[in-house]
Amino acid sequence: MPKRLVTVDLEKCVGCGLCVLACSRKFGYAGNDYSGILSVSLSGFERGATVIFCRGCEDPPCVQVCPTGALKKRRGGGVIYKEDLCIGCKNCVQACTIGAIFERRDGKIAVCVHCGYCVDFCPHGVLAIKEVKA
């Protein structure tokens, strides 16, 4: 059964960014430029923070607008990203209804592929990897 990244308790997110750094690191990069997940402050400590990542659309609009097939529909929701096919057109960035595809410094994109690597780095249990029906 396929798995997908989910938020368990978003109220616990403090915006530490460890998930962001873990994601970039998984793919061999430092910093947050290559991360498929983003932690964002909601204007101060009282309002907390949130994480933005691909929520695994059943019919991803980003796949529909990709002219090269760099984004493919993933079993269980979300996408598979084939970086070597990406031409940096950013059609997918504009098509994503929740703003979960990020522009990288090199002109390509970063998107969560639901590997779950970030889960172990979240000190507050905000993220989890769960099985989903395909």
Order of alpha helices (4+ residues) and beta strands (2+ residues): beta-alpha-beta-beta-alpha-beta-beta-alpha-beta-beta-beta
